[in-house]
Amino acid sequence: MILVSACLAGIKCRYDGTAKPSPRVLELIKKGQAVPVCPEQLGGLPTPRDPAEQLHGLILTKQGKDVTLQFKKGAEEGLKVAQQFNCTRAILKSKSPSCGCGLVYDGTFSGRLVKRDGVFAALLKKEGVEVESV
């Protein structure tokens, strides 16, 4: 089984209440080969929600609210799902403060990217899950 970002599976769970369906991920779901998760929802954040970015080890909303604990809790809950379904691979939403792999927004809400993993992607990698972004 492959763990996938729920928004890539067509579920409207992004911060702005939309989805970003990926044809590849939708095909995996259709074949029963993927499990969708949204770590931000698993961490207790609502949809829609204020946009958030990583800055100095914290996750802050555009309004300055610290949501680091919710992101960490969501990552831990998402990892439990990955473990329950024996997922060794993950396809996650690029640039996300949770799911981004390799590049995420820099915390200034200016659209600039920095080389870093999202909270969930980093935890999955640490636990031996192969992670890629779409």
C-alpha angles and dihedrals in degrees: 000000000000123000112224136185106260092227089060088054090059097262112141097232105119119121090264094048095255136112130229101209116201116204089217093052093044089055091051090050091048090053092049092244099118139060117208121218135171108203092192091058090042087056091057101260118141128236117263098034138162114281113259136196138185118259127167093340094312133099109227131180120232087260091055100256113148109234096164094119093053091050092049093047090049091050091051092048091047090052089054089055090049090051094046091054095039091239112180094174135046133194108200138180112271123241094012119139086230105032106022114124117204097346132049134163113279100237097256096093088232097118093253118140130216131194103261140108126246118251095259095042091050093051093048091050091049089054093051100260115143106235131196132172131229 
